[in-house]
Amino acid sequence: MRRIRSLLKGWDFWVSLAVTLMTFYCLPDYINMKFALSFYNVAMTVLSIIFSLFFTAMAIIMSSSDNDFIEFLEEDNIFTELLWSFKITLLGLFMSLILAIVLYSGTSYWLETFEESNSTWFQSKIFLLLLEFLFLYSMLATWLCIMDTLNFSKYRSKFLSQKNKKK
């Protein structure tokens, strides 16, 4: 419960929500499906790249730590919090990517199937807004995890410095 509260207190959540609410008020209730399709395509492309890079970076960071360093970080509960932030960010990226794929596929199918009448099709803006929120939150959380990784590197150098002084 404490961690969920920390998610809701984070500025990345509130910035994502604020931008999504601004978009909610600016867009009409129904948006052109071709516009939505292009948004879903961009989101899907960006998220697939970021997801794979983030997953790789997380694996490298987790595998590069030795037991002594993990114990050093756990004195202040830093390693557990780092893992948790990576896990939540990875989950957000994954959910955003899945949603983008589903929305892109569904919208593309609809347009391809029913476009023979050469009319314009619309869909509720809620779909786009949901993806926008998850996309923005995932991007901001990824940036914060990168900043955590930089702090991780600072702790690593501090640990190595202390380890060398003991020798």
C-alpha positions as CSV (number, residue, x, y, z in Angstrom):
1,M,0.0,0.0,0.0
2,R,2.9,2.3,0.8
3,R,4.3,1.8,-2.7
4,I,1.0,2.6,-4.4
5,R,0.8,5.8,-2.4
6,S,4.3,6.6,-3.5
7,L,3.2,6.1,-7.2
8,L,0.4,8.5,-6.7
9,K,2.6,11.1,-5.0
10,G,5.2,11.0,-7.8
11,W,5.3,14.0,-10.2
12,D,5.4,11.7,-13.2
13,F,1.9,10.5,-12.4
14,W,0.5,14.0,-12.0
15,V,2.2,15.4,-15.1
16,S,0.9,12.5,-17.1
17,L,-2.6,13.0,-15.7
18,A,-2.5,16.8,-16.2
19,V,-1.5,16.5,-19.9
20,T,-4.1,13.8,-20.4
21,L,-6.8,16.1,-18.9
22,M,-5.7,19.0,-21.1
23,T,-6.0,16.8,-24.1
24,F,-9.4,15.6,-22.9
25,Y,-10.7,19.1,-22.9
26,C,-9.1,20.0,-26.2
27,L,-10.3,17.0,-28.3
28,P,-13.8,16.5,-29.5
29,D,-15.7,13.5,-28.0
30,Y,-15.0,11.5,-31.1
31,I,-11.8,11.6,-33.1
32,N,-11.0,10.6,-36.7
33,M,-9.8,7.0,-36.8
34,K,-7.0,7.8,-39.2
35,F,-5.6,10.4,-36.8
36,A,-5.9,7.8,-33.9
37,L,-4.2,5.2,-36.1
38,S,-1.2,7.4,-36.6
39,F,-0.9,8.1,-32.9
40,Y,-1.2,4.4,-32.0
41,N,1.5,3.7,-34.6
42,V,3.9,6.2,-33.2
43,A,3.3,5.0,-29.6
44,M,3.7,1.4,-30.6
45,T,7.0,2.1,-32.4
46,V,8.5,4.3,-29.6
47,L,7.4,1.9,-26.8
48,S,8.8,-1.2,-28.6
49,I,12.2,0.4,-28.8
50,I,12.2,1.8,-25.3
51,F,10.8,-1.4,-23.8
52,S,13.6,-3.5,-25.3
53,L,16.3,-1.1,-24.4
54,F,15.0,-0.6,-20.9
55,F,14.7,-4.4,-20.3
56,T,18.3,-4.8,-21.5
57,A,19.6,-2.0,-19.3
58,M,17.8,-3.5,-16.3
59,A,19.3,-6.9,-16.9
60,I,22.8,-5.5,-17.2
61,I,22.4,-3.5,-14.0
62,M,21.0,-6.4,-12.0
63,S,23.7,-8.8,-13.3
64,S,26.6,-6.5,-12.7
65,S,26.1,-6.3,-8.9
66,D,28.0,-8.4,-6.6
67,N,26.7,-9.6,-3.2
68,D,28.7,-7.2,-1.1
69,F,27.5,-4.2,-3.2
70,I,23.9,-5.4,-2.8
71,E,24.3,-5.7,1.0
72,F,25.9,-2.2,1.0
73,L,22.8,-0.8,-0.8
74,E,20.4,-2.7,1.3
75,E,21.7,-0.9,4.5
76,D,19.5,2.0,3.4
77,N,16.9,-0.1,1.5
78,I,18.2,1.4,-1.8
79,F,18.5,-1.8,-3.8
80,T,14.9,-2.9,-3.0
81,E,13.5,0.5,-4.0
82,L,15.6,0.5,-7.2
83,L,14.3,-2.9,-8.2
84,W,10.7,-1.8,-7.4
85,S,10.9,1.3,-9.5
86,F,12.4,-0.7,-12.4
87,K,9.6,-3.3,-12.0
88,I,6.8,-0.7,-12.1
89,T,8.4,1.1,-15.0
90,L,8.8,-2.1,-17.0
91,L,5.2,-3.0,-16.2
92,G,4.0,0.4,-17.4
93,L,6.0,0.1,-20.6
94,F,4.7,-3.4,-21.2
95,M,1.0,-2.4,-20.6
96,S,1.4,0.7,-22.8
97,L,2.9,-1.4,-25.6
98,I,0.2,-4.0,-25.4
99,L,-2.5,-1.3,-25.4
100,A,-0.9,0.4,-28.4
101,I,-0.7,-2.9,-30.3
102,V,-4.4,-3.7,-29.5
103,L,-5.6,-0.2,-30.4
104,Y,-3.5,-0.1,-33.6
105,S,-4.7,-3.5,-34.7
106,G,-8.3,-2.9,-33.9
107,T,-8.4,0.5,-35.5
108,S,-6.5,-0.7,-38.6
109,Y,-8.9,-3.7,-38.9
110,W,-11.9,-1.4,-38.6
111,L,-10.6,1.0,-41.2
112,E,-9.6,-1.7,-43.7
113,T,-12.9,-3.6,-43.3
114,F,-15.4,-0.8,-43.4
115,E,-13.6,1.9,-45.4
116,E,-15.0,0.8,-48.8
117,S,-17.8,3.4,-48.6
118,N,-15.1,6.2,-48.5
119,S,-16.6,7.7,-45.5
120,T,-14.9,9.0,-42.4
121,W,-14.9,6.9,-39.3
122,F,-14.7,8.1,-35.7
123,Q,-13.9,6.5,-32.3
124,S,-14.3,7.7,-28.8
125,K,-11.4,9.8,-27.5
126,I,-11.2,7.7,-24.4
127,F,-9.0,5.1,-26.2
128,L,-6.5,7.6,-27.3
129,L,-6.5,9.3,-23.8
130,L,-5.9,6.0,-22.0
131,L,-2.9,5.3,-24.2
132,E,-1.7,8.9,-23.9
133,F,-1.7,8.6,-20.1
134,L,0.1,5.3,-20.0
135,F,2.5,6.4,-22.7
136,L,3.4,9.6,-20.9
137,Y,3.7,7.9,-17.5
138,S,5.9,5.2,-18.9
139,M,8.2,7.7,-20.7
140,L,8.6,9.8,-17.5
141,A,9.1,6.8,-15.3
142,T,11.7,5.5,-17.7
143,W,13.5,8.9,-17.4
144,L,13.3,8.7,-13.6
145,C,14.7,5.1,-13.7
146,I,17.6,6.4,-15.8
147,M,18.3,9.0,-13.2
148,D,18.1,6.2,-10.6
149,T,20.7,4.3,-12.6
150,L,23.0,7.3,-12.5
151,N,22.6,7.3,-8.7
152,F,23.3,3.6,-8.7
153,S,26.6,4.3,-10.4
154,K,27.4,6.9,-7.8
155,Y,26.7,4.4,-5.0
156,R,28.9,1.9,-6.9
157,S,31.8,4.2,-7.0
158,K,31.3,5.1,-3.3
159,F,31.2,1.4,-2.4
160,L,34.4,0.7,-4.4
161,S,36.1,3.6,-2.7
162,Q,35.2,2.3,0.7
163,K,36.2,-1.2,-0.2
164,N,39.6,0.0,-1.5
165,K,40.2,2.0,1.8
166,K,39.5,-1.1,3.8
167,K,42.2,-3.1,1.9
